[in-house]
Amino acid sequence: VKNLSFKVTAGQTFALVGESGSGKSMTALAIMRLLPEAAVIHSGQIHLEGTELFELSEAQMRRVRGGKVAMIFQEPATCLNPVLRIGDQLVESMRLHTSYKGGELKQRAVHWLEKVGIPNAEQRFHDYPFQFSGGQRQRIMIAMALAVEPEVLIADEPTTALDVTVQAQILQLLKEMQQELGLTVLLITHDLAVVQHMADEVALLRYGQLVVKRSAQAFFQRPDHEYAQQLLDAIPSFAQRESKYGPTQTLAFDEQAPVLSVQNLQVAYKQKRHLFKAHEPIPVVHSLSFDLHKGQTLALLGASGCGKSTVAKTLLRLLDEQVVVQGQAQLLGQNLLTSRGAQLAQQRRIIQIVFQDPFSSLNPRMMVGEILTEGLKSLQPHWSARQRQQRIKELLELTAMPANSLQRYAHEFSGGQRQRIAIARALAVEPQVLICDEPTSALDVSVQAQILDLLIQLQQETGLAYLFITHNFSVVEYIADQVAVMDKGKIVEMGLAHQVLQHPQQVVTQQLLASVPRLSLEVTTN
């Protein structure tokens, strides 16, 4: 962060916008005095209502941190203590920063859980974080931040990993709490649609420097800075797809045999036995059917918990010990759900996956060269070392990665580059079907655009078929030929992407689309 200056007026929402590495989160951590040990503040001041935060002792800062300034972090799963009940975590922060005592603490904690929309708050007070969904954990984080009745709330990417319906609920909740409590909000995000719906002022960072600071209305109506315009242009849409690649030829897919055919798939999670009593499996996916053809992209949409990722992991045979499966899945005419041994290994060469978070899906102890070689050794054992080296060289060129990547570890790359490595690993064994499970949800808009263009170009060159799981509707507009909308384990609507997204027939689809924050660009020039 270099020579950064801005003011946030009481009661307003100030959005700090920029790509990964621009200094957004470092700025927030500096305000909270939670910088990592490697980071040093060379100069500057931060004033909170006239108090210079860098001059406070750590004991004094602890009263400010959480008491006057609270923070919602990006990933609630890593911020909530997994071995403490959520009620205890709420009470702990309130005991430190409020005047409530004894039974009042629990009463107020339950009040805040109800306030943020946790059902049966009195009972759920005693549950652990893993017993809640991602959206509910984020609500609990908001409850913890607001329960101490702060004056300033720093929200660092509070909705990035949430589906559109939960995101809409969280954003509405923040708006309501802000109005009710008179909160000042510093919103950190790379989602420009969220910024337009939430912010009063916008500051755009790049490489640690402030490049634009304007009212939100002016920022979106007159994006006169080149970098701001680049970010707005990188947001995917139907129009962008057609201007780059022409209209999609979706009707031709029906004339060929599907690469992957799923018929009446049913998946239920097994439950643990208790003494002599066996519990019935919990059904998650019900009678699901679809066909996927060579060169086609089918987007699987739906709210959290609808069964999208369960479908992906079931088809990849990653849940064999945990689920009961019925129905059929044919991969190039062979049964995908019952294969064993050599046949299963052969099928794993045909179907691969790219996971949502490349950082957790890449082995941190292995160099990139080892990561790419591992799959080839396992699934293409007849290849010589020279053939493997040639294939890896091709993959680096294909994914536009630097030649020296092979001798480096995953943590040495940016998020977008790590996702390119994950794509290269999936492509190493020359699959015909690629399952993409939220592959761009944690990426900036410009990096997301690069990854989407890479996937489309690979598809055009190789005829890859994509099963694309996402909650980002603009991504679906850009990449999908067909769309299947899931709700409670079933496909409730399926058809051509432009038909489903522009003329939804089912209430579930209409509700999903209504929850999507849309960027309205009525550009004006002087």
MARTORPA-510213 format. One record per residue (C-alpha): x negated, y negated, z; residue in one letter. Coordinates in steps of 0.001 Angstrom, whole numbers, plus 500000, padded with zeros to 6 digits. Layout:
u / v / w / residu
X / Y / Z / A
...
***
This chain:
u / v / w / residu
500000 / 500000 / 500000 / V
498461 / 496705 / 498865 / K
499466 / 493251 / 500098 / N
503154 / 494142 / 500468 / L
505537 / 491478 / 501794 / S
509318 / 491455 / 502161 / F
512047 / 490384 / 504586 / K
515203 / 492285 / 505500 / V
518137 / 490192 / 506680 / T
520227 / 491479 / 509582 / A
523200 / 493560 / 508458 / G
522052 / 494058 / 504842 / Q
520861 / 497139 / 502959 / T
517404 / 496634 / 501493 / F
516340 / 499319 / 498988 / A
512675 / 500219 / 498588 / L
512459 / 501909 / 495193 / V
509622 / 503583 / 493307 / G
508158 / 506853 / 492151 / E
506240 / 509380 / 494254 / S
502983 / 507884 / 495457 / G
504196 / 504291 / 495138 / S
503921 / 503708 / 498906 / G
507607 / 503793 / 499942 / K
507310 / 506364 / 502719 / S
503932 / 504998 / 503863 / M
505579 / 501614 / 504337 / T
508334 / 503207 / 506441 / A
505828 / 505178 / 508505 / L
503775 / 502014 / 509062 / A
506878 / 500238 / 510398 / I
507457 / 503155 / 512775 / M
503718 / 503386 / 513567 / R
503785 / 507048 / 512605 / L
501082 / 506952 / 509935 / L
498950 / 510095 / 509496 / P
495478 / 509953 / 511043 / E
493821 / 509528 / 507643 / A
495717 / 506279 / 506987 / A
494388 / 502981 / 508347 / V
496085 / 499582 / 508472 / I
493508 / 497074 / 507196 / H
495578 / 493925 / 507524 / S
499066 / 492531 / 507785 / G
501864 / 492180 / 510301 / Q
505319 / 493649 / 510884 / I
507754 / 491522 / 512868 / H
510954 / 492889 / 514365 / L
513054 / 489983 / 515646 / E
509858 / 488031 / 516334 / G
507960 / 490910 / 517999 / T
504731 / 491909 / 516218 / E
504841 / 495723 / 516200 / L
501096 / 496269 / 515652 / F
500314 / 494390 / 518889 / E
502472 / 496652 / 521074 / L
500962 / 499405 / 523186 / S
502050 / 502956 / 522329 / E
504269 / 503016 / 525450 / A
505967 / 499789 / 524324 / Q
506271 / 501113 / 520762 / M
508011 / 504260 / 522010 / R
510801 / 502051 / 523359 / R
511147 / 500369 / 519949 / V
510826 / 503592 / 517952 / R
514183 / 505320 / 518187 / G
515627 / 502618 / 520427 / G
515609 / 499589 / 518119 / K
514434 / 501208 / 514874 / V
515617 / 504734 / 514004 / A
514642 / 506826 / 511001 / M
516358 / 509531 / 508957 / I
513771 / 511691 / 507270 / F
514104 / 513316 / 503852 / Q
514189 / 516978 / 504873 / E
516280 / 517687 / 507992 / P
515247 / 521358 / 508047 / A
511680 / 520342 / 508948 / T
512672 / 517500 / 511306 / C
515083 / 519352 / 513581 / L
513442 / 521584 / 516182 / N
514392 / 525159 / 515141 / P
514229 / 526557 / 518705 / V
516401 / 523903 / 520365 / L
520175 / 523662 / 520166 / R
521280 / 520586 / 518271 / I
523152 / 519262 / 521305 / G
519963 / 519349 / 523390 / D
518114 / 517429 / 520654 / Q
520801 / 514739 / 520565 / L
520869 / 514424 / 524356 / V
517048 / 514202 / 524515 / E
516878 / 511100 / 522311 / S
519834 / 509468 / 524077 / M
518296 / 510087 / 527498 / R
515139 / 508263 / 526359 / L
516760 / 505273 / 524657 / H
520209 / 504652 / 526178 / T
521671 / 504026 / 529639 / S
523984 / 507075 / 529556 / Y
523576 / 509582 / 532399 / K
524696 / 513107 / 533300 / G
527944 / 514253 / 531698 / G
528155 / 511016 / 529690 / E
525237 / 512221 / 527547 / L
527030 / 515329 / 526314 / K
530258 / 513390 / 525849 / Q
528516 / 510790 / 523656 / R
526599 / 513490 / 521735 / A
529855 / 515300 / 520897 / V
531387 / 511931 / 519946 / H
528600 / 511304 / 517419 / W
528817 / 514815 / 515989 / L
532528 / 514216 / 515413 / E
531768 / 510771 / 514007 / K
529464 / 512190 / 511318 / V
531995 / 514856 / 510377 / G
530761 / 518039 / 512096 / I
533887 / 520221 / 512580 / P
534506 / 521763 / 516039 / N
531802 / 519496 / 517491 / A
532390 / 520655 / 521081 / E
531606 / 524268 / 520147 / Q
528889 / 523460 / 517587 / R
527036 / 521392 / 520218 / F
525438 / 524683 / 521347 / H
524420 / 525942 / 517867 / D
520900 / 525981 / 516396 / Y
519882 / 524089 / 513209 / P
519768 / 527252 / 511045 / F
523493 / 527779 / 511706 / Q
524353 / 524629 / 509713 / F
524331 / 523907 / 505979 / S
521894 / 521406 / 504448 / G
524535 / 518691 / 504331 / G
525533 / 519314 / 507950 / Q
521879 / 519182 / 509082 / R
521530 / 515820 / 507363 / Q
524672 / 514637 / 509190 / R
523125 / 515784 / 512488 / I
519977 / 513780 / 511674 / M
522178 / 510726 / 511080 / I
523984 / 511361 / 514391 / A
520619 / 511558 / 516217 / M
519491 / 508293 / 514627 / A
522733 / 506412 / 515334 / L
523430 / 507856 / 518802 / A
520657 / 505696 / 520279 / V
522482 / 502639 / 518885 / E
519560 / 501124 / 516937 / P
519501 / 497754 / 515216 / E
517563 / 498949 / 512158 / V
517974 / 502258 / 510351 / L
515292 / 503496 / 507938 / I
516771 / 506131 / 505605 / A
514010 / 507921 / 503666 / D
515584 / 509763 / 500692 / E
518594 / 510736 / 502857 / P
520531 / 512464 / 500042 / T
517870 / 513783 / 497620 / T
518424 / 517500 / 498249 / A
522220 / 517313 / 498633 / L
524885 / 518145 / 496074 / D
527035 / 515307 / 494736 / V
530040 / 515881 / 497002 / T
527955 / 515976 / 500196 / V
525858 / 513038 / 498928 / Q
529013 / 510966 / 498418 / A
530163 / 511817 / 501950 / Q
526765 / 510918 / 503479 / I
526556 / 507597 / 501614 / L
530116 / 506698 / 502606 / Q
529304 / 507615 / 506197 / L
526232 / 505338 / 506191 / L
528318 / 502478 / 504785 / K
530995 / 502931 / 507459 / E
528439 / 503143 / 510280 / M
526675 / 500041 / 508966 / Q
529896 / 498021 / 508963 / Q
530994 / 499313 / 512347 / E
527667 / 498798 / 514129 / L
526265 / 495859 / 512158 / G
523261 / 497965 / 511179 / L
520369 / 496754 / 509086 / T
519376 / 499509 / 506634 / V
516064 / 500028 / 504847 / L
516943 / 502569 / 502166 / L
514085 / 504459 / 500506 / I
514997 / 506359 / 497367 / T
514185 / 507018 / 493715 / H
517859 / 507483 / 492770 / D
518784 / 504225 / 491047 / L
522512 / 505068 / 490948 / A
522518 / 505353 / 494752 / V
520675 / 502021 / 494978 / V
523279 / 500287 / 492829 / Q
526110 / 501591 / 495048 / H
524423 / 500862 / 498382 / M
521908 / 498013 / 498224 / A
522107 / 494238 / 498606 / D
518470 / 493713 / 497632 / E
515949 / 495861 / 495732 / V
512149 / 495950 / 495933 / A
510382 / 498055 / 493303 / L
506945 / 499450 / 494178 / L
504299 / 500860 / 491853 / R
500855 / 502088 / 492929 / Y
501384 / 500489 / 496348 / G
502201 / 497052 / 494959 / Q
505450 / 495106 / 494775 / L
506359 / 494554 / 491104 / V
509986 / 493383 / 491389 / V
512069 / 491996 / 494284 / K
515571 / 490808 / 493420 / R
519203 / 491082 / 494424 / S
520661 / 494449 / 493421 / A
523033 / 492793 / 490974 / Q
520216 / 490936 / 489208 / A
517942 / 493988 / 489210 / F
520444 / 496094 / 487243 / F
521909 / 493355 / 485026 / Q
518593 / 491729 / 484070 / R
515810 / 494360 / 484286 / P
513229 / 491983 / 482821 / D
510186 / 493813 / 484172 / H
508815 / 496458 / 481787 / E
508397 / 499094 / 484537 / Y
511968 / 498581 / 485811 / A
513244 / 499027 / 482260 / Q
511154 / 502217 / 481869 / Q
512757 / 503725 / 484979 / L
516265 / 502854 / 483807 / L
515532 / 504281 / 480345 / D
514290 / 507556 / 481886 / A
517714 / 508419 / 483352 / I
518998 / 511352 / 481227 / P
522356 / 511317 / 479420 / S
524276 / 512708 / 476425 / F
523285 / 509689 / 474331 / A
519588 / 510118 / 475130 / Q
519684 / 513804 / 474228 / R
521322 / 513121 / 470867 / E
518962 / 510261 / 470008 / S
515920 / 512468 / 470658 / K
517010 / 515923 / 469529 / Y
520243 / 515439 / 467605 / G
523652 / 516995 / 468458 / P
523596 / 520458 / 470063 / T
524477 / 523386 / 467802 / Q
526516 / 525226 / 470409 / T
528976 / 527051 / 468175 / L
526265 / 529147 / 466531 / A
525588 / 530992 / 469805 / F
528782 / 533045 / 469584 / D
527561 / 534697 / 466374 / E
524651 / 536528 / 468043 / Q
524438 / 539188 / 470763 / A
523761 / 537737 / 474230 / P
520335 / 538128 / 475836 / V
522011 / 538280 / 479252 / L
525594 / 539405 / 479777 / S
527162 / 539313 / 483248 / V
530562 / 540937 / 483764 / Q
532667 / 540918 / 486960 / N
529646 / 540349 / 489224 / L
530500 / 540580 / 492931 / Q
527956 / 539935 / 495689 / V
528471 / 540293 / 499455 / A
525876 / 539736 / 502190 / Y
525398 / 542594 / 504647 / K
525838 / 541888 / 508343 / Q
523746 / 543294 / 511159 / K
525151 / 546251 / 513059 / R
526014 / 545614 / 516694 / H
525581 / 548787 / 518747 / L
527881 / 551312 / 517042 / F
529992 / 548797 / 515200 / K
529309 / 547967 / 511535 / A
530677 / 544687 / 510209 / H
532134 / 544259 / 506748 / E
529832 / 542482 / 504260 / P
530590 / 538783 / 503703 / I
531670 / 538209 / 500065 / P
529920 / 535286 / 498373 / V
530355 / 535834 / 494617 / V
533663 / 537077 / 493160 / H
534220 / 538546 / 489661 / S
531760 / 536268 / 487917 / L
531284 / 536657 / 484130 / S
529259 / 534799 / 481496 / F
527083 / 535389 / 478417 / D
523740 / 533721 / 477751 / L
522323 / 533675 / 474200 / H
518866 / 533127 / 472745 / K
518027 / 529418 / 472598 / G
521032 / 528464 / 474754 / Q
521174 / 526518 / 478017 / T
524033 / 527378 / 480371 / L
524316 / 525041 / 483372 / A
525782 / 526545 / 486547 / L
527311 / 523748 / 488640 / L
529042 / 523607 / 491973 / G
528902 / 522296 / 495531 / A
526544 / 523728 / 498157 / S
527620 / 527181 / 499281 / G
529532 / 528042 / 496100 / C
527155 / 530926 / 495298 / G
524940 / 529470 / 492516 / K
521568 / 530445 / 493995 / S
522928 / 533804 / 495154 / T
523774 / 534599 / 491515 / V
520221 / 533694 / 490443 / A
518515 / 535739 / 493161 / K
520823 / 538711 / 492582 / T
519984 / 538769 / 488864 / L
516284 / 538630 / 489732 / L
516739 / 541496 / 492198 / R
515368 / 539415 / 495067 / L
518240 / 540265 / 497424 / L
518435 / 544060 / 497017 / D
518101 / 544786 / 500760 / E
520444 / 542025 / 501880 / Q
523476 / 542349 / 499627 / V
526071 / 544739 / 498259 / V
526470 / 544240 / 494495 / V
529233 / 545358 / 492150 / Q
529835 / 544664 / 488473 / G
527448 / 544641 / 485532 / Q
524540 / 542576 / 484258 / A
523040 / 543613 / 480929 / Q
519616 / 542265 / 479936 / L
519014 / 543021 / 476247 / L
521535 / 545847 / 476572 / G
519935 / 547451 / 479664 / Q
521512 / 547483 / 483129 / N
519707 / 544865 / 485196 / L
521275 / 545763 / 488539 / L
520356 / 549460 / 488757 / T
516923 / 549639 / 487080 / S
513938 / 550962 / 489020 / R
510183 / 551377 / 488617 / G
508744 / 550837 / 485119 / A
512115 / 549729 / 483710 / Q
512468 / 547024 / 486393 / L
508896 / 545843 / 485739 / A
509704 / 545591 / 482043 / Q
512842 / 543562 / 482791 / Q
510859 / 541212 / 485030 / R
508746 / 540379 / 482012 / R
511949 / 539317 / 480252 / I
513611 / 537267 / 483036 / I
511717 / 534778 / 485228 / Q
512558 / 531892 / 487573 / I
511403 / 528357 / 488382 / V
512297 / 527440 / 491970 / F
513427 / 524075 / 493325 / Q
510367 / 523238 / 495403 / D
507078 / 523990 / 493606 / P
505044 / 523226 / 496724 / F
506597 / 526077 / 498702 / S
506791 / 528463 / 495734 / S
503067 / 528195 / 494871 / L
500581 / 530018 / 497110 / N
498506 / 527274 / 498818 / P
495523 / 529627 / 499243 / R
495233 / 530503 / 495569 / M
493725 / 528395 / 492807 / M
495964 / 527662 / 489832 / V
493957 / 530095 / 487691 / G
494632 / 532888 / 490193 / E
498343 / 531965 / 490384 / I
498714 / 532213 / 486606 / L
496640 / 535399 / 486363 / T
498554 / 537230 / 489126 / E
501769 / 537702 / 487115 / G
499860 / 538744 / 483996 / L
497938 / 541439 / 485870 / K
501144 / 542764 / 487429 / S
503542 / 542606 / 484485 / L
501173 / 542813 / 481502 / Q
498603 / 545328 / 482856 / P
497617 / 546483 / 479355 / H
496243 / 543043 / 478468 / W
492449 / 542625 / 478517 / S
490740 / 539894 / 480560 / A
490097 / 538008 / 477321 / R
493798 / 538150 / 476363 / Q
494756 / 536861 / 479812 / R
492298 / 533965 / 479543 / Q
493620 / 533052 / 476105 / Q
497229 / 533123 / 477360 / R
496356 / 530899 / 480339 / I
494620 / 528418 / 478039 / K
497766 / 528313 / 475871 / E
499924 / 527735 / 478968 / L
497863 / 524735 / 480096 / L
498200 / 523184 / 476642 / E
501913 / 524034 / 476515 / L
502635 / 522366 / 479857 / T
500212 / 519441 / 479229 / A
498040 / 520239 / 482246 / M
494344 / 519224 / 482394 / P
491795 / 521916 / 481491 / A
490160 / 521791 / 484948 / N
493454 / 522764 / 486656 / S
492408 / 526419 / 486961 / L
489757 / 525660 / 489596 / Q
492039 / 523500 / 491730 / R
494649 / 524230 / 494421 / Y
498342 / 523332 / 494281 / A
498055 / 520562 / 496905 / H
495654 / 518660 / 494619 / E
498453 / 517935 / 492126 / F
501473 / 515627 / 492078 / S
505007 / 517011 / 492438 / G
505602 / 516855 / 488700 / G
502321 / 518623 / 487943 / Q
503098 / 521338 / 490503 / R
506427 / 521942 / 488788 / Q
504579 / 522240 / 485462 / R
502341 / 524890 / 487078 / I
505448 / 526744 / 488298 / A
506868 / 526614 / 484760 / I
503543 / 527854 / 483340 / A
503559 / 530761 / 485806 / R
507091 / 531714 / 484785 / A
506194 / 531517 / 481086 / L
502934 / 533467 / 481477 / A
504538 / 536863 / 480799 / V
506472 / 535539 / 477762 / E
510033 / 535869 / 479149 / P
513182 / 535501 / 477073 / Q
515375 / 534238 / 479937 / V
514321 / 531530 / 482383 / L
516412 / 530765 / 485465 / I
515833 / 527184 / 486622 / C
517080 / 526688 / 490190 / D
517220 / 522915 / 490816 / E
513808 / 522444 / 489104 / P
513970 / 518629 / 489018 / T
515979 / 517661 / 492126 / S
512933 / 516482 / 494103 / A
511268 / 514663 / 491182 / L
511237 / 510997 / 490193 / D
513249 / 509990 / 487131 / V
510194 / 509587 / 484873 / S
508645 / 512898 / 485972 / V
512077 / 514531 / 485683 / Q
512322 / 513244 / 482101 / A
508918 / 514782 / 481281 / Q
509934 / 518179 / 482720 / I
513286 / 518187 / 480882 / L
511613 / 517268 / 477580 / D
509063 / 520040 / 478174 / L
511853 / 522601 / 478729 / L
513747 / 521504 / 475608 / I
510594 / 521618 / 473455 / Q
509677 / 525070 / 474803 / L
513187 / 526268 / 474008 / Q
512986 / 524947 / 470458 / Q
509577 / 526593 / 469915 / E
510230 / 529970 / 471568 / T
514023 / 530471 / 471644 / G
514059 / 530718 / 475454 / L
517481 / 531045 / 477087 / A
518009 / 528942 / 480247 / Y
520359 / 529536 / 483159 / L
520091 / 526051 / 484678 / F
521305 / 525653 / 488261 / I
521636 / 522049 / 489393 / T
523820 / 519450 / 491097 / H
522478 / 516599 / 488954 / N
525132 / 515826 / 486341 / F
522957 / 513497 / 484277 / S
520439 / 516335 / 483918 / V
523278 / 518601 / 482750 / V
524314 / 516030 / 480136 / E
520742 / 515976 / 478827 / Y
519880 / 519669 / 478726 / I
523006 / 521874 / 478730 / A
524867 / 523421 / 475806 / D
527529 / 525013 / 478002 / Q
528664 / 524412 / 481571 / V
530148 / 526820 / 484109 / A
531595 / 525251 / 487266 / V
531637 / 527428 / 490388 / M
533805 / 527083 / 493462 / D
533945 / 529538 / 496376 / K
532064 / 532207 / 494443 / G
534116 / 532025 / 491242 / K
533756 / 530283 / 487894 / I
536747 / 527951 / 487757 / V
535934 / 526182 / 484486 / E
533597 / 526955 / 481588 / M
533062 / 525457 / 478156 / G
530917 / 523194 / 475993 / L
529017 / 520665 / 478086 / A
530557 / 517531 / 476572 / H
534084 / 518967 / 476860 / Q
533795 / 520025 / 480509 / V
531990 / 516854 / 481646 / L
534050 / 514357 / 479674 / Q
537453 / 516081 / 479810 / H
537514 / 518301 / 482940 / P
540648 / 520422 / 483270 / Q
540299 / 521774 / 486813 / Q
540728 / 519774 / 490025 / V
537408 / 521097 / 491413 / V
535487 / 519811 / 488374 / T
537321 / 516478 / 488514 / Q
536415 / 516100 / 492205 / Q
532738 / 516920 / 491521 / L
532561 / 514381 / 488716 / L
534335 / 511762 / 490813 / A
531624 / 512161 / 493475 / S
528761 / 511451 / 491055 / V
527198 / 508009 / 491617 / P
527196 / 506442 / 488141 / R
524719 / 503810 / 487029 / L
526564 / 500889 / 485422 / S
524257 / 498864 / 483196 / L
525963 / 495747 / 481900 / E
522696 / 494232 / 480798 / V
522610 / 490483 / 480320 / T
519734 / 488423 / 478973 / T
518876 / 484765 / 479303 / N
***
